Amino acid sequence: MPPTATFHESPRSTRVPLKVLIAIEGSAENRTCDGETIVVNRQGALIATGIELSKGMRISIFAYLTDKPAAARIAYVDPKNPRHCGIELDKPGNIWGCL
């Protein structure tokens, strides 16, 4: 890449409000809970969980609607409601069934 070139991140996919029941398993802390999505896109989702999760935590999720698992990490925890988290999928894709 020439020294004057700049890197531009590709745009994120459209966010879609969608309620999908999910199972969440935390690999490091052996936590398991059910939850649901609030908003989804190909890169991740905003989710509501039954337990508080930590930013940076590695998780596995399972979308019941599509019968698809995915690896992800907690990218954001809402400071006003710590049971609402933003997750980033390791491999962007449509595990939600609507995109």
VOLO-360108 format. One record per residue: residue in one letter; residue number from 1; x, y, z of N, C-alpha, C, O, CB in turn. Coordinates in pm, 1 decimal, decimal comma. Atoms other than C-alpha are relative to their C-alpha. Glycine has a CB too. Layout:
<nodes>
+----+-----+----------+----------+----------+----------+----------+----------+----------+----------+----------+----------+----------+----------+----------+----------+----------+
! aa !   i !      n_u !      n_v !      n_w !     ca_u !     ca_v !     ca_w !      c_u !      c_v !      c_w !      o_u !      o_v !      o_w !     cb_u !     cb_v !     cb_w !
+----+-----+----------+----------+----------+----------+----------+----------+----------+----------+----------+----------+----------+----------+----------+----------+----------+
!  A ! NUM !        X !        Y !        Z !        X !        Y !        Z !        X !        Y !        Z !        X !        Y !        Z !        X !        Y !        Z !
...
+----+-----+----------+----------+----------+----------+----------+----------+----------+----------+----------+----------+----------+----------+----------+----------+----------+
</nodes>
This chain:
<nodes>
+----+-----+----------+----------+----------+----------+----------+----------+----------+----------+----------+----------+----------+----------+----------+----------+----------+
! aa !   i !      n_u !      n_v !      n_w !     ca_u !     ca_v !     ca_w !      c_u !      c_v !      c_w !      o_u !      o_v !      o_w !     cb_u !     cb_v !     cb_w !
+----+-----+----------+----------+----------+----------+----------+----------+----------+----------+----------+----------+----------+----------+----------+----------+----------+
!  M !   1 !     84,7 !   -116,5 !      0,0 !      0,0 !      0,0 !      0,0 !     89,5 !    123,2 !      0,0 !    184,1 !    130,2 !     78,5 !    -96,5 !     -0,5 !    121,6 !
!  P !   2 !    -81,4 !   -121,7 !      1,0 !    143,3 !    342,0 !    -87,1 !     -7,6 !     71,7 !    134,1 !   -108,3 !     61,2 !    204,2 !    -45,2 !     94,0 !   -112,5 !
!  P !   3 !     -2,8 !    -65,5 !   -130,7 !    245,0 !    552,7 !    214,5 !   -113,6 !     99,2 !     22,3 !   -150,3 !    124,5 !    137,1 !    130,0 !     70,6 !     17,2 !
!  T !   4 !    106,8 !    -98,0 !    -16,6 !    -32,7 !    807,1 !    146,4 !   -138,4 !    -65,1 !      3,1 !   -237,5 !      2,3 !     31,0 !      6,1 !    102,3 !   -111,7 !
!  A !   5 !    130,5 !     67,1 !      0,4 !   -309,3 !    545,4 !    121,0 !    -49,9 !    -17,6 !    143,5 !     28,7 !    -34,2 !    236,8 !      9,0 !   -137,7 !    -71,7 !
!  T !   6 !     58,9 !     21,1 !   -130,9 !   -547,9 !    510,5 !    410,3 !    -92,5 !   -119,9 !     -5,3 !   -147,5 !   -153,1 !   -110,3 !    -75,5 !    125,3 !     47,5 !
!  F !   7 !     88,2 !    115,5 !    -10,0 !   -744,8 !    211,7 !    527,6 !   -138,8 !     48,0 !     39,3 !   -154,0 !    125,5 !    133,8 !     54,1 !   -103,8 !    102,5 !
!  H !   8 !    138,8 !    -31,8 !    -32,7 !  -1122,5 !    245,7 !    527,4 !    -72,4 !   -129,1 !     31,3 !    -77,4 !   -220,6 !    -50,9 !    -70,1 !     76,4 !   -116,1 !
!  E !   9 !     75,3 !    117,9 !    -41,0 !  -1326,1 !     -7,8 !    718,7 !   -128,4 !     -7,2 !    -82,5 !   -193,9 !     94,5 !   -105,5 !    -31,7 !      3,7 !    153,0 !
!  S !  10 !    123,3 !     15,9 !     76,1 !  -1613,3 !   -152,0 !    515,7 !   -119,0 !     29,9 !     91,4 !   -112,8 !      7,8 !    212,4 !    -10,4 !   -143,5 !    -60,2 !
!  P !  11 !    114,5 !    -35,2 !    -83,5 !  -1955,5 !    -36,3 !    630,8 !    -62,2 !   -122,5 !     65,3 !    -60,1 !   -232,1 !      9,4 !   -104,3 !     72,9 !    -82,2 !
!  R !  12 !     69,0 !    106,1 !    -72,1 !  -2141,0 !   -245,1 !    885,2 !   -132,2 !    -28,4 !    -69,1 !   -184,2 !     55,8 !   -142,3 !    -22,3 !     38,4 !    148,5 !
!  S !  13 !    129,6 !     33,8 !     58,1 !  -2456,9 !   -426,2 !    781,3 !   -111,5 !     71,5 !     75,6 !    -91,0 !    122,3 !    185,8 !    -22,5 !   -152,7 !      2,1 !
!  T !  14 !    116,5 !    -66,2 !    -57,4 !  -2800,8 !   -285,4 !    854,6 !    -41,5 !    -66,2 !    130,1 !    -43,4 !   -188,8 !    140,9 !   -116,1 !     -1,0 !    -98,7 !
!  R !  15 !     50,1 !     51,4 !   -127,8 !  -2925,3 !   -322,0 !   1210,0 !   -149,9 !    -23,0 !    -11,7 !   -223,9 !     61,8 !    -61,5 !     31,9 !     98,1 !    117,0 !
!  V !  16 !    140,6 !     38,2 !     10,2 !  -3258,3 !   -499,0 !   1235,1 !    -52,2 !    -34,8 !    139,1 !      4,9 !   -120,6 !    206,3 !    -18,7 !   -119,8 !    -97,9 !
!  P !  17 !     57,5 !     40,3 !   -128,3 !  -3477,0 !   -508,2 !   1547,1 !    -60,3 !   -139,8 !    -15,0 !   -144,3 !   -161,3 !   -102,3 !   -108,1 !    102,7 !     48,3 !
!  L !  18 !     47,5 !    137,5 !     10,5 !  -3543,8 !   -879,0 !   1604,1 !     18,4 !    -71,2 !    132,1 !    125,5 !    -65,0 !    192,5 !     73,2 !    -75,2 !   -111,8 !
!  K !  19 !     -5,7 !     77,0 !   -123,8 !  -3624,2 !  -1095,0 !   1905,0 !     23,2 !   -146,6 !    -36,8 !    -64,9 !   -212,1 !    -92,5 !   -131,5 !     17,6 !     84,7 !
!  V !  20 !    -35,3 !    139,6 !     22,8 !  -3446,0 !  -1432,0 !   1877,1 !     47,2 !    -56,8 !    132,9 !    136,8 !     -0,6 !    196,0 !    110,2 !    -15,0 !   -111,6 !
!  L !  21 !    -44,9 !     63,8 !   -123,5 !  -3412,5 !  -1662,5 !   2176,4 !    136,4 !    -64,4 !    -23,4 !    158,8 !   -129,9 !   -125,2 !   -103,4 !   -105,6 !     48,9 !
!  I !  22 !   -135,9 !     52,0 !     13,0 !  -3049,7 !  -1759,4 !   2235,6 !     43,0 !    -66,4 !    130,7 !    -10,2 !    -37,4 !    237,9 !     98,5 !    113,0 !    -38,6 !
!  A !  23 !    -69,1 !     56,6 !   -115,6 !  -2841,0 !  -1971,0 !   2470,0 !    140,6 !     55,1 !     -2,7 !    201,7 !     65,1 !   -109,1 !     -0,4 !   -157,8 !     -1,4 !
!  I !  24 !   -132,1 !    -61,2 !    -10,7 !  -2516,4 !  -1818,8 !   2593,8 !     84,0 !    -83,1 !     94,9 !     39,3 !   -119,6 !    203,7 !     -9,3 !    147,4 !     48,7 !
!  E !  25 !    -92,7 !     73,4 !    -86,3 !  -2217,6 !  -2005,1 !   2732,8 !    131,4 !     74,9 !      2,9 !    191,0 !    101,3 !   -101,5 !     20,6 !   -146,7 !    -49,2 !
!  G !  26 !   -127,6 !    -67,9 !    -17,4 !  -1913,3 !  -1827,9 !   2873,0 !    110,2 !   -102,0 !     17,2 !    107,6 !   -181,4 !    111,2 !     -4,3 !     95,3 !    120,2 !
!  S !  27 !   -103,7 !    102,7 !     -1,8 !  -1602,7 !  -2031,5 !   2802,4 !     93,5 !     10,5 !    120,4 !    129,3 !    -91,5 !    179,3 !     80,5 !      7,9 !   -126,4 !
!  A !  28 !    -98,2 !    -15,1 !   -107,4 !  -1371,7 !  -1886,8 !   3066,7 !    -60,2 !    -19,3 !    139,0 !      5,2 !    -73,6 !    228,0 !     64,0 !    136,1 !     -8,5 !
!  E !  29 !     59,1 !      1,3 !   -133,2 !  -1613,0 !  -1863,9 !   3357,4 !   -107,3 !   -106,8 !     16,6 !   -174,8 !   -110,7 !    119,5 !    -58,4 !    134,6 !     30,7 !
!  N !  30 !    100,0 !    107,1 !     -2,9 !  -1837,1 !  -2164,4 !   3277,5 !   -137,8 !     50,6 !     39,7 !   -207,1 !    -12,9 !    119,2 !     43,3 !   -109,0 !     95,7 !
!  R !  31 !    133,5 !    -53,8 !    -24,2 !  -2147,7 !  -1948,2 !   3287,4 !    -89,4 !    -39,5 !   -116,7 !    -46,0 !    -40,0 !   -231,9 !      3,4 !    155,4 !     18,2 !
!  T !  32 !     97,6 !     32,3 !    102,8 !  -2458,9 !  -2052,9 !   3098,2 !   -130,2 !     69,7 !     34,4 !   -171,9 !     70,3 !    150,2 !    -20,3 !   -153,5 !    -12,9 !
!  C !  33 !    129,2 !    -63,3 !    -22,8 !  -2783,2 !  -1860,8 !   3054,9 !    -75,7 !      9,8 !   -131,2 !    -19,5 !     -8,7 !   -239,1 !     17,3 !    139,4 !     63,2 !
!  D !  34 !     80,3 !    -28,8 !    118,3 !  -3066,5 !  -1793,1 !   2816,9 !     -8,6 !    150,4 !    -15,0 !     13,7 !    225,4 !     80,0 !   -142,1 !    -63,7 !      9,8 !
!  G !  35 !     15,7 !   -142,1 !     26,8 !  -3123,1 !  -1458,5 !   2655,9 !    -77,6 !     18,6 !   -127,8 !   -134,4 !    -76,2 !   -182,1 !    136,0 !     70,2 !     -8,7 !
!  E !  36 !     65,5 !    -29,1 !    126,9 !  -3268,4 !  -1287,6 !   2353,3 !     66,4 !    119,4 !    -64,6 !    125,1 !    204,4 !      2,5 !   -150,5 !     25,8 !     19,7 !
!  T !  37 !    -54,5 !   -114,6 !     71,0 !  -3157,9 !  -1048,9 !   2086,2 !   -100,5 !    113,9 !      4,4 !   -221,0 !     92,5 !     17,6 !     35,2 !    -36,7 !   -145,8 !
!  I !  38 !     82,5 !   -120,1 !      7,0 !  -3289,2 !   -694,5 !   2072,3 !     13,3 !     59,6 !   -139,9 !    -85,9 !     93,5 !   -204,4 !     41,3 !    103,9 !    109,6 !
!  V !  39 !    -33,3 !    -49,5 !    133,6 !  -3117,6 !   -573,5 !   1753,4 !    110,4 !    -90,1 !    -53,7 !    201,5 !   -127,4 !     20,3 !     44,9 !    152,3 !      2,4 !
!  V !  40 !   -101,7 !     87,6 !     58,9 !  -2912,8 !   -786,5 !   1512,4 !     56,3 !     60,1 !   -128,0 !     -8,4 !    142,2 !   -193,0 !    -58,7 !   -138,7 !    -28,5 !
!  N !  41 !    -57,4 !    -23,8 !    132,5 !  -2678,9 !   -744,1 !   1216,8 !     99,0 !   -112,3 !    -26,4 !    116,3 !   -200,5 !     57,7 !     69,4 !    141,7 !     -9,6 !
!  R !  42 !    -91,2 !    109,0 !     37,1 !  -2424,3 !   -963,3 !   1039,1 !    124,3 !     -5,3 !     88,0 !    187,8 !   -110,4 !     97,5 !     41,6 !     14,7 !   -144,7 !
!  Q !  43 !   -120,1 !     -4,3 !    -84,0 !  -2143,7 !   -854,1 !   1275,4 !    -28,0 !    -38,5 !    144,9 !     64,7 !    -72,9 !    218,3 !     61,0 !    138,4 !     -4,4 !
!  G !  44 !     29,0 !     29,4 !   -139,5 !  -2327,6 !   -916,7 !   1602,5 !   -141,5 !     34,8 !     37,6 !   -233,1 !     26,0 !    -44,3 !     94,9 !     73,2 !     89,2 !
!  A !  45 !    134,6 !    -30,2 !    -48,7 !  -2621,4 !   -811,5 !   1814,5 !      6,9 !     74,2 !    132,1 !    108,8 !     72,8 !    201,3 !    -82,4 !   -128,7 !     15,7 !
!  L !  46 !     24,4 !    -48,8 !   -135,0 !  -2748,9 !   -624,1 !   2114,7 !    -87,9 !   -106,0 !     62,5 !   -191,7 !   -141,6 !      6,7 !    -67,5 !    145,3 !      2,7 !
!  I !  47 !     72,9 !    109,2 !    -62,4 !  -2869,1 !   -890,6 !   2355,8 !    -39,9 !     35,9 !    142,9 !     21,5 !    121,2 !    207,1 !     84,0 !   -127,6 !     -1,2 !
!  A !  48 !     41,4 !     -7,0 !   -140,0 !  -3054,0 !   -914,6 !   2686,1 !     27,1 !   -138,1 !     58,6 !    -10,1 !   -239,2 !     -1,0 !   -153,1 !     42,5 !     15,8 !
!  T !  49 !    -39,1 !    127,5 !    -60,3 !  -2924,0 !  -1185,0 !   2920,4 !    -59,9 !    -16,1 !    139,3 !   -107,1 !     79,9 !    200,2 !    152,4 !    -11,0 !      7,2 !
!  G !  50 !     48,7 !     28,0 !   -134,3 !  -3029,4 !  -1352,1 !   3242,4 !    101,9 !     29,2 !    107,6 !     67,0 !     39,5 !    225,2 !    -42,2 !   -142,1 !      9,9 !
!  I !  51 !   -107,8 !    -29,0 !    -95,5 !  -2693,3 !  -1280,2 !   3406,5 !     87,8 !    111,7 !    -55,9 !     85,2 !    139,7 !   -175,8 !     85,4 !   -128,0 !     29,1 !
!  E !  52 !    -92,6 !   -103,8 !     44,2 !  -2436,7 !  -1002,4 !   3392,4 !    123,8 !    -64,9 !    -60,7 !    178,5 !   -160,5 !     -5,8 !     39,1 !     93,2 !    117,6 !
!  L !  53 !   -120,5 !     47,8 !     67,8 !  -2149,0 !  -1061,9 !   3150,2 !    102,8 !    112,2 !     -0,1 !     67,8 !    228,0 !     22,6 !    -31,4 !    -47,3 !   -145,8 !
!  S !  54 !   -108,3 !    -98,1 !     -5,3 !  -1813,1 !   -884,0 !   3130,5 !     49,8 !     35,4 !   -138,8 !     59,7 !    -50,6 !   -226,3 !    115,1 !    -52,6 !     84,1 !
!  K !  55 !    -56,9 !    -44,8 !    126,4 !  -1675,0 !   -675,8 !   2845,8 !    128,8 !    -77,3 !    -27,8 !    212,3 !    -95,5 !     60,9 !     27,0 !    153,0 !      2,6 !
!  G !  56 !   -117,6 !     75,8 !     40,1 !  -1414,0 !   -874,2 !   2653,0 !    -16,1 !   -150,1 !     17,8 !     64,3 !   -227,7 !    -33,9 !    118,5 !     46,5 !     77,6 !
!  M !  57 !     22,9 !    141,8 !    -25,6 !  -1555,5 !  -1207,2 !   2768,6 !    -28,8 !    -75,0 !   -129,9 !   -104,1 !    -27,0 !   -214,7 !   -116,0 !    -18,3 !     98,6 !
!  R !  58 !     24,2 !     87,2 !    114,8 !  -1548,5 !  -1486,8 !   2508,9 !   -122,8 !    -85,5 !     30,7 !   -133,7 !   -143,4 !    138,7 !    125,4 !    -89,8 !    -31,4 !
!  I !  59 !    121,5 !     78,9 !    -20,1 !  -1885,3 !  -1658,5 !   2463,5 !    -30,9 !    -82,9 !   -123,9 !     18,6 !    -56,4 !   -233,4 !   -119,0 !     91,4 !     33,9 !
!  S !  60 !     60,8 !     75,1 !    109,2 !  -2058,7 !  -1915,6 !   2251,1 !   -148,9 !     26,7 !      9,8 !   -206,5 !     24,4 !    118,6 !     33,3 !   -155,2 !      7,2 !
!  I !  61 !    144,0 !    -19,9 !     -0,8 !  -2414,2 !  -1843,5 !   2146,1 !    -65,1 !   -100,9 !    -93,3 !     -1,5 !   -153,9 !   -184,4 !    -36,1 !    144,5 !    -41,3 !
!  F !  62 !     75,8 !     91,4 !     83,3 !  -2681,2 !  -2060,7 !   1993,8 !   -134,6 !     65,2 !    -28,1 !   -210,2 !     94,5 !     64,6 !    -16,8 !   -140,2 !     68,3 !
!  A !  63 !    127,6 !    -59,9 !     39,8 !  -2974,0 !  -1912,7 !   1797,4 !   -101,2 !   -111,6 !    -23,5 !    -87,7 !   -189,1 !   -118,2 !     16,3 !     88,4 !   -128,3 !
!  Y !  64 !     99,8 !    106,8 !     10,4 !  -3275,7 !  -2139,4 !   1849,1 !    -78,1 !      6,3 !   -131,3 !   -111,5 !    -97,6 !   -188,2 !    -96,5 !      7,5 !    117,3 !
!  L !  65 !     80,0 !    -17,2 !    121,3 !  -3463,1 !  -1995,5 !   1548,3 !     63,6 !    -67,8 !   -121,5 !     -5,3 !   -129,7 !   -202,5 !    -19,7 !    148,1 !    -28,5 !
!  T !  66 !    -69,6 !     54,8 !    117,4 !  -3197,4 !  -2105,5 !   1298,2 !     79,8 !   -125,9 !     31,0 !    134,6 !   -188,9 !    -59,4 !     92,5 !    104,0 !    -58,0 !
!  D !  67 !    -76,8 !    116,9 !    -42,2 !  -3034,1 !  -2385,1 !   1499,7 !    149,0 !     16,7 !    -32,7 !    216,9 !    -79,5 !    -68,7 !    -55,0 !   -126,6 !    -67,4 !
!  K !  68 !   -139,3 !    -29,5 !     33,7 !  -2695,7 !  -2213,4 !   1446,7 !     78,0 !     48,5 !    122,6 !     30,3 !    133,3 !    198,0 !      6,4 !    105,5 !   -111,5 !
!  P !  69 !    -89,1 !    -49,4 !   -105,2 !  -2408,0 !  -2170,3 !   1693,4 !     97,3 !    102,8 !    -56,6 !    116,9 !    110,6 !   -177,9 !     77,3 !   -116,5 !     65,1 !
!  A !  70 !   -103,0 !    -95,7 !     41,8 !  -2147,5 !  -1894,1 !   1682,3 !     87,9 !     35,4 !    119,0 !     42,6 !     37,0 !    233,5 !    -63,9 !    128,1 !    -60,3 !
!  A !  71 !    -93,2 !    -51,2 !   -100,6 !  -1840,7 !  -1779,3 !   1873,0 !     -4,5 !    152,5 !     -6,4 !    -16,5 !    211,1 !   -114,0 !    146,7 !    -54,3 !    -23,5 !
!  A !  72 !      8,9 !   -145,9 !     -5,5 !  -1844,3 !  -1417,8 !   1988,9 !     73,8 !     51,3 !    122,5 !    124,1 !    -26,0 !    204,0 !   -147,5 !     46,5 !      2,4 !
!  R !  73 !    -55,2 !    -63,1 !   -119,7 !  -1710,0 !  -1171,2 !   2242,1 !    -91,6 !    113,5 !     40,1 !   -160,5 !    172,0 !    -43,4 !    145,3 !     51,3 !    -24,0 !
!  I !  74 !     78,7 !   -111,9 !    -50,7 !  -1880,4 !   -915,2 !   2461,2 !     77,7 !    127,8 !    -32,5 !    188,1 !    148,7 !     17,9 !    -27,7 !    -13,6 !    155,6 !
!  A !  75 !    -66,5 !   -122,8 !     43,0 !  -1794,3 !   -580,4 !   2301,8 !    -46,9 !    121,7 !     79,9 !     22,1 !    223,5 !     84,5 !    -24,4 !     23,2 !   -148,3 !
!  Y !  76 !     58,6 !   -114,7 !    -70,4 !  -2016,2 !   -354,8 !   2514,5 !    -92,9 !    -51,4 !    109,2 !   -165,7 !   -148,7 !     89,7 !    -77,1 !     93,8 !    -98,6 !
!  V !  77 !     95,9 !     27,2 !   -108,3 !  -2201,7 !   -367,6 !   2845,6 !    -64,2 !    133,5 !     36,1 !      5,6 !    229,9 !     67,5 !     70,1 !    -67,3 !    126,7 !
!  D !  78 !     73,4 !   -122,6 !    -31,2 !  -2470,8 !   -106,3 !   2908,3 !     20,0 !     33,0 !    147,8 !    -18,1 !    -46,8 !    233,5 !   -152,1 !    -15,2 !    -33,7 !
!  P !  79 !    -25,4 !    -33,0 !   -140,3 !  -2366,6 !     75,5 !   3228,6 !   -128,5 !     19,0 !     81,6 !   -126,9 !      0,2 !    203,2 !     83,7 !    125,7 !      8,0 !
!  K !  80 !    126,1 !    -18,4 !    -71,4 !  -2731,6 !    149,6 !   3317,2 !    -77,4 !   -131,0 !     14,8 !   -159,7 !   -145,2 !    105,2 !    -85,9 !    102,6 !    -72,0 !
!  N !  81 !     65,5 !    130,3 !     -7,0 !  -2847,8 !   -206,4 !   3250,4 !    102,1 !   -106,4 !    -39,7 !    109,6 !   -143,4 !   -156,9 !   -126,9 !     -5,4 !    -92,8 !
!  P !  82 !   -109,1 !     91,2 !     32,3 !  -2557,5 !   -454,2 !   3274,2 !    -42,7 !   -134,3 !    -58,2 !     42,4 !   -215,1 !    -95,2 !     79,4 !    -24,3 !    121,2 !
!  R !  83 !     47,0 !    123,0 !     65,3 !  -2775,8 !   -736,1 !   3142,1 !    -30,2 !     21,9 !   -148,0 !    -76,9 !    -69,2 !   -216,3 !   -124,9 !    -52,7 !     70,6 !
!  H !  84 !      7,3 !    -28,7 !    143,4 !  -2786,6 !   -564,9 !   2801,3 !    143,3 !     14,0 !    -50,1 !    218,8 !     98,2 !     -1,6 !    -85,0 !    130,7 !    -30,0 !
!  C !  85 !   -137,4 !      4,2 !     49,2 !  -2469,1 !   -638,1 !   2604,9 !      2,7 !      4,1 !   -152,0 !    -87,7 !    -46,2 !   -218,7 !     71,6 !   -125,6 !     50,7 !
!  G !  86 !    -26,8 !      5,8 !    142,4 !  -2335,9 !   -579,9 !   2257,8 !     99,6 !   -112,1 !    -23,8 !    202,5 !   -119,1 !     43,5 !     53,6 !    136,2 !    -53,7 !
!  I !  87 !    -93,5 !    107,9 !     31,6 !  -2172,6 !   -888,3 !   2106,3 !     50,9 !     15,8 !   -142,7 !    -19,6 !     65,6 !   -230,5 !    -67,0 !   -138,2 !     18,7 !
!  E !  88 !    -61,3 !     -0,4 !    132,3 !  -1937,7 !   -915,2 !   1810,4 !     31,1 !   -144,6 !    -36,5 !    105,0 !   -213,2 !     34,2 !    129,4 !     89,5 !     -3,7 !
!  L !  89 !    -24,3 !    136,1 !     46,0 !  -1939,5 !  -1241,4 !   1616,3 !    142,9 !    -13,6 !    -50,5 !    195,1 !     78,6 !   -113,2 !   -100,0 !    -38,8 !   -110,4 !
!  D !  90 !   -134,8 !     24,1 !     52,5 !  -1597,7 !  -1392,3 !   1539,6 !     -0,1 !     -4,9 !   -151,6 !     91,8 !     45,7 !   -215,9 !     56,8 !   -130,4 !     56,1 !
!  K !  91 !     14,6 !      9,6 !    145,6 !  -1715,2 !  -1467,4 !   1185,2 !   -134,3 !     61,5 !    -36,8 !   -238,5 !      0,0 !    -14,2 !     10,1 !   -149,6 !    -50,1 !
!  P !  92 !    127,1 !    -63,0 !     36,9 !  -1975,6 !  -1220,7 !   1054,3 !    -82,1 !    -91,7 !    -89,9 !    -28,7 !   -160,3 !   -177,1 !     24,8 !    134,3 !    -70,3 !
!  G !  93 !     89,6 !     82,2 !     80,4 !  -2276,7 !  -1394,0 !    906,9 !   -142,1 !     11,6 !     49,2 !   -170,8 !     81,4 !    146,5 !     43,9 !   -145,3 !      1,8 !
!  N !  94 !    141,6 !     -6,2 !    -32,2 !  -2648,6 !  -1445,6 !    919,6 !    -40,6 !   -121,1 !     81,3 !    -95,6 !   -217,0 !     27,2 !    -84,1 !      9,6 !   -127,1 !
!  I !  95 !     45,7 !    109,5 !    -85,4 !  -2708,4 !  -1672,4 !   1216,0 !   -140,0 !     27,1 !     52,0 !   -199,1 !    -58,7 !    117,7 !     96,3 !    -20,9 !    116,9 !
!  W !  96 !    127,4 !    -41,8 !    -56,2 !  -3030,1 !  -1485,0 !   1295,8 !   -119,6 !    -39,6 !    -85,5 !   -231,0 !    -48,6 !    -33,9 !      0,1 !    147,7 !     19,6 !
!  G !  97 !    107,9 !     44,3 !     87,0 !  -3237,4 !  -1592,9 !    994,0 !    -80,7 !    109,0 !    -66,1 !   -185,3 !     80,0 !   -124,3 !    -90,0 !    -83,4 !     75,7 !
!  C !  98 !     81,7 !   -108,7 !     58,0 !  -3355,6 !  -1250,7 !    876,4 !     78,8 !     94,1 !    -88,9 !     18,7 !    181,0 !   -152,0 !    -64,5 !     79,8 !    109,8 !
!  L !  99 !    -81,2 !    -98,4 !     72,4 !  -3067,1 !  -1071,0 !    707,1 !     30,8 !    -43,7 !   -141,4 !     98,2 !     28,4 !   -215,0 !    128,9 !     25,6 !     73,8 !
+----+-----+----------+----------+----------+----------+----------+----------+----------+----------+----------+----------+----------+----------+----------+----------+----------+
</nodes>
